């Protein structure tokens, strides 16, 4: 009986955690990763930020794991 109650308690904790932990989504205007890679305006905006905002290099390296920015190029 204790085993069943323990399982129920763990399930309730997991369900509650699922309700309060937000899910991340990388969709922009309904476009997924492949759509964004093909979108000229999106690529142009990212390129502009990398080339003209020197502080963004540190931000990108802090936010995106395993990525390095050098000479205006992102290497992941």
N, C-alpha and C positions, 0 to 999 in steps of 0.2 A: 504494500500500500504506500509506504514512504517513497519507493522508487517511482511509482506513477505520479505522485504529487510533485516530486522533484522534476520530473520530465515536464509536467504541466507548467510549473513555475518557470523553468528555463524557456519554454515556448512563449509564455506570456511576456517575459523580459525581451526576447528577440522580436516579437511582434511590436511591442511598445517602442523599442529602439528603431525599428524600421519606419515607424510613423514620424519620428522626430529627426532622423538623419536625412538631410537633403540629398537628392541625386543630382550629379553633374551631367550636363548635356552640352555638347559642343556644336549643336545645330545653330546656325545663324540664318534667320529668315527662312527656316524650313530646309536649308541646304545642309547636307552632311559633308564629311571630310572630302570625298571625291568631288562633289559639286563645288566646294570652295577652292579646291586646287585648280579647277577649270575656270573659275570666275575671274575675269580680267580685272574688274574694279577692286575686288578683295585683294588680289595679288599686288596691284598697284598701291593700295593703301598700306599694306604690310611693308612693301619695299620702301615706300616713302618714310615710314616711321623708323625703319632700321637705318636708312641712309642719313636722316636729318636729325634724329633725336639720340644724342650720344649716351644719355642716361638709360635709354631703353635696353641697351646691351646688358647692363647689370640686372635689370628687371626681368628680362627674358631668362637669363641664366638662373635667377632665383626662383622663378615660377615653373619653368619647364625642366623636368629632370633630365639629366644626361644630355643637355644641349649646351653648346658653346657658340658664342657670337664673336666673329673676328672679321675685320675688313668688310662689314656690311653683309656678311653671309652667316646663315644659321646652319650649324652642323649638329645633327642629332643622331 
